């Protein structure tokens, strides 16, 4: 029996190899960089994480200026970054949509989201006076999740929509 037959028999005995870095890496990369809704959503979530890291860094770094000032600067900077990353990477729209249009339309959507999140927090204070911080955080995170999904759909279907030629 040749050594290649033995090697082949051993591989069969262990079962098929489902994935290796060499075979799966390119597939994962192609899927992540593709134009499917799933790929765009994965990039959307990744960009959201990156922009939240920027927000938190600025908020903590500028805390000496006061929480309101640090919050406004953090929101403004992280929103501009997220909008640009969505334009260039999430939706591959840099050739179709300009920087100003992106900031205007996607920034407007972010402001709507901020208003709805603030309204949710106000509703918790009204409906559940004395609610713990945990309850408030859960409410804001839940609303933010829904708003994030709606923002993804609005960005995909309106701001960065690929028009048929």
The 8 nearest C-alpha neighbors of each residue, nearest first, counted from 0:
[[1, 4, 2, 5, 3, 6, 8, 7],
 [0, 2, 4, 3, 5, 6, 7, 8],
 [1, 3, 5, 4, 6, 0, 7, 8],
 [4, 2, 6, 5, 1, 7, 0, 8],
 [3, 5, 7, 1, 2, 6, 8, 0],
 [6, 4, 8, 2, 7, 3, 9, 1],
 [7, 5, 3, 9, 4, 8, 2, 10],
 [6, 8, 4, 10, 5, 9, 3, 11],
 [9, 7, 5, 11, 10, 6, 4, 12],
 [8, 10, 12, 6, 11, 7, 5, 13],
 [9, 11, 7, 13, 8, 12, 14, 6],
 [10, 12, 14, 8, 9, 13, 7, 15],
 [13, 11, 9, 10, 14, 8, 15, 7],
 [14, 12, 10, 11, 9, 15, 16, 8],
 [13, 15, 11, 12, 10, 16, 9, 17],
 [16, 14, 17, 11, 10, 13, 12, 18],
 [15, 17, 18, 14, 19, 10, 13, 11],
 [18, 16, 15, 19, 23, 14, 22, 20],
 [17, 19, 23, 16, 22, 20, 21, 24],
 [18, 20, 22, 21, 23, 17, 16, 24],
 [21, 19, 24, 23, 22, 18, 25, 26],
 [20, 22, 19, 24, 23, 25, 18, 26],
 [23, 21, 19, 20, 24, 18, 25, 26],
 [22, 24, 26, 20, 18, 25, 19, 21],
 [25, 23, 20, 27, 26, 21, 22, 28],
 [24, 26, 28, 27, 23, 29, 22, 21],
 [27, 25, 23, 29, 28, 24, 30, 22],
 [28, 26, 30, 24, 29, 25, 23, 31],
 [27, 29, 25, 31, 30, 26, 32, 24],
 [30, 28, 26, 32, 27, 31, 33, 25],
 [29, 31, 27, 33, 28, 32, 26, 38],
 [32, 30, 38, 28, 29, 33, 27, 41],
 [33, 31, 29, 30, 28, 38, 34, 39],
 [34, 32, 30, 31, 35, 38, 29, 39],
 [33, 35, 38, 39, 36, 32, 90, 37],
 [36, 34, 38, 37, 33, 39, 30, 40],
 [35, 37, 39, 38, 40, 34, 41, 33],
 [36, 38, 40, 35, 39, 41, 34, 31],
 [39, 37, 31, 41, 35, 40, 36, 33],
 [38, 40, 36, 42, 89, 41, 37, 43],
 [39, 41, 43, 37, 42, 38, 36, 44],
 [42, 40, 38, 44, 43, 39, 37, 45],
 [41, 43, 45, 39, 89, 40, 44, 46],
 [44, 42, 40, 46, 41, 45, 89, 39],
 [43, 45, 47, 41, 42, 46, 40, 48],
 [44, 46, 42, 48, 47, 43, 41, 49],
 [47, 45, 49, 43, 48, 44, 42, 50],
 [48, 46, 44, 50, 45, 49, 51, 43],
 [47, 49, 51, 45, 46, 50, 52, 44],
 [48, 50, 46, 52, 51, 47, 45, 53],
 [49, 51, 77, 53, 47, 52, 48, 81],
 [52, 50, 54, 48, 53, 49, 55, 47],
 [51, 53, 49, 55, 50, 54, 56, 48],
 [54, 52, 50, 56, 51, 55, 77, 57],
 [55, 53, 73, 51, 57, 52, 77, 56],
 [54, 56, 58, 52, 57, 53, 59, 51],
 [57, 55, 53, 59, 54, 58, 60, 52],
 [56, 58, 60, 54, 73, 59, 55, 61],
 [59, 57, 69, 55, 61, 56, 60, 73],
 [58, 60, 62, 56, 57, 61, 55, 69],
 [59, 61, 57, 58, 62, 56, 63, 69],
 [62, 60, 69, 58, 63, 59, 64, 57],
 [63, 61, 59, 65, 64, 66, 69, 60],
 [62, 64, 65, 61, 60, 66, 69, 59],
 [65, 63, 62, 61, 68, 69, 66, 67],
 [66, 64, 62, 63, 68, 67, 69, 61],
 [65, 67, 69, 68, 62, 70, 64, 58],
 [68, 66, 70, 69, 65, 71, 64, 72],
 [69, 67, 71, 70, 65, 66, 64, 72],
 [68, 70, 58, 66, 61, 72, 67, 71],
 [69, 71, 73, 67, 68, 72, 58, 66],
 [72, 70, 74, 68, 73, 69, 75, 67],
 [73, 71, 75, 69, 74, 70, 76, 68],
 [74, 72, 54, 70, 57, 76, 71, 75],
 [73, 75, 71, 77, 72, 76, 78, 70],
 [74, 76, 72, 78, 73, 77, 71, 79],
 [77, 75, 79, 73, 78, 74, 72, 80],
 [76, 78, 50, 80, 74, 54, 79, 75],
 [77, 79, 81, 75, 80, 76, 74, 82],
 [80, 78, 82, 76, 77, 81, 83, 75],
 [79, 81, 77, 83, 78, 82, 84, 76],
 [82, 80, 78, 84, 83, 79, 50, 77],
 [83, 81, 85, 79, 80, 84, 78, 86],
 [82, 84, 86, 80, 85, 81, 87, 79],
 [85, 83, 81, 87, 86, 88, 82, 80],
 [84, 86, 89, 82, 83, 88, 87, 90],
 [87, 85, 83, 92, 84, 93, 90, 88],
 [86, 88, 91, 93, 84, 85, 92, 83],
 [89, 87, 91, 85, 84, 90, 86, 42],
 [90, 88, 85, 42, 39, 43, 91, 86],
 [89, 91, 92, 88, 86, 85, 39, 159],
 [92, 90, 87, 88, 89, 93, 86, 85],
 [93, 91, 86, 95, 90, 94, 87, 96],
 [92, 94, 87, 95, 96, 86, 91, 97],
 [93, 95, 92, 96, 97, 91, 87, 86],
 [96, 94, 92, 93, 97, 159, 161, 91],
 [97, 95, 93, 92, 94, 100, 101, 98],
 [98, 96, 100, 99, 101, 93, 95, 94],
 [97, 99, 101, 100, 102, 96, 83, 93],
 [100, 98, 102, 101, 97, 103, 104, 96],
 [101, 99, 103, 97, 102, 98, 104, 96],
 [100, 102, 98, 99, 104, 103, 105, 97],
 [101, 103, 106, 99, 105, 100, 104, 98],
 [104, 102, 100, 106, 101, 105, 107, 99],
 [103, 105, 107, 106, 101, 102, 100, 108],
 [104, 106, 108, 107, 102, 101, 103, 109],
 [107, 105, 109, 102, 103, 108, 104, 110],
 [106, 108, 110, 104, 105, 109, 103, 111],
 [107, 109, 105, 111, 106, 110, 112, 104],
 [110, 108, 106, 112, 107, 111, 113, 105],
 [111, 109, 113, 107, 112, 108, 114, 106],
 [112, 110, 108, 114, 109, 113, 115, 107],
 [113, 111, 109, 115, 110, 114, 146, 116],
 [112, 114, 110, 116, 111, 115, 117, 109],
 [113, 115, 111, 117, 112, 116, 118, 110],
 [116, 114, 118, 112, 117, 113, 119, 111],
 [117, 115, 119, 113, 118, 114, 139, 112],
 [116, 118, 120, 114, 119, 115, 113, 121],
 [119, 117, 115, 121, 116, 120, 122, 114],
 [120, 118, 122, 116, 117, 121, 115, 123],
 [119, 121, 117, 123, 122, 118, 139, 116],
 [120, 122, 118, 124, 119, 123, 117, 125],
 [123, 121, 119, 125, 124, 120, 126, 118],
 [122, 124, 120, 126, 127, 121, 125, 119],
 [125, 123, 128, 121, 122, 127, 126, 120],
 [126, 124, 122, 123, 127, 128, 121, 120],
 [127, 125, 123, 124, 122, 128, 121, 130],
 [126, 128, 123, 124, 130, 125, 129, 122],
 [129, 127, 124, 130, 125, 126, 123, 131],
 [128, 130, 127, 131, 124, 132, 123, 125],
 [131, 129, 128, 127, 134, 132, 135, 124],
 [132, 130, 133, 134, 129, 135, 136, 128],
 [131, 133, 135, 134, 136, 130, 137, 129],
 [132, 134, 136, 131, 135, 137, 130, 138],
 [135, 133, 137, 131, 132, 136, 130, 138],
 [136, 134, 132, 138, 133, 137, 139, 120],
 [135, 137, 133, 139, 138, 134, 140, 132],
 [138, 136, 134, 140, 135, 139, 141, 133],
 [139, 137, 135, 141, 136, 140, 142, 134],
 [138, 140, 136, 142, 141, 137, 143, 116],
 [141, 139, 143, 137, 142, 138, 136, 144],
 [142, 140, 144, 138, 143, 139, 137, 145],
 [141, 143, 139, 145, 144, 140, 146, 116],
 [144, 142, 140, 146, 141, 145, 147, 139],
 [143, 145, 147, 141, 142, 146, 140, 148],
 [144, 146, 142, 148, 147, 143, 149, 141],
 [147, 145, 143, 149, 144, 148, 150, 112],
 [146, 148, 150, 144, 145, 149, 143, 151],
 [147, 149, 151, 145, 150, 146, 144, 152],
 [150, 148, 146, 152, 151, 147, 153, 145],
 [151, 149, 147, 153, 152, 148, 146, 154],
 [152, 150, 148, 154, 149, 153, 155, 147],
 [151, 153, 155, 149, 150, 154, 156, 148],
 [154, 152, 150, 156, 157, 155, 151, 149],
 [155, 153, 158, 151, 157, 152, 156, 159],
 [154, 156, 152, 159, 153, 160, 157, 151],
 [155, 157, 160, 153, 154, 152, 158, 159],
 [158, 156, 160, 153, 154, 159, 155, 152],
 [157, 159, 154, 160, 155, 104, 156, 153],
 [160, 158, 155, 154, 157, 92, 161, 90],
 [161, 159, 156, 157, 155, 158, 162, 154],
 [162, 160, 159, 163, 95, 92, 156, 155],
 [161, 163, 160, 164, 159, 95, 156, 157],
 [162, 164, 161, 160, 95, 159, 156, 157],
 [163, 162, 161, 95, 160, 94, 159, 92]]
